[in-house]
Amino acid sequence: MKLEKDKRWKWPAEKMREWTDAELKTREREFSAQLFRLKFQMAGGQGEHVTAVRELRKGIARVKTLRREREGGATQSQAGAR
């Protein structure tokens, strides 16, 4: 996948909040796989994708944060019901 042509990995947090839990999990896997490929290419000297790596790491962090917020929200609401 060419990063210059396809920037599916770069999403604003507001847009990510609209994703379902399944979509978040899928995107996290996609971002991680893309990050692995980029790091492998950089190690092999095939390209300079430093900004792409940075954006992917941020995307993964956003997805993990949203998933953690949703899990925490569900746990807090259950604890409050007791």
Summary of the structure (lengths in Angstrom):
residues: 82
radius of gyration: 15.6
end to end distance: 49.4
largest distance: 56.7
contacts: 188
relative contact order: 0.15
helix: 72%
strand: 0%
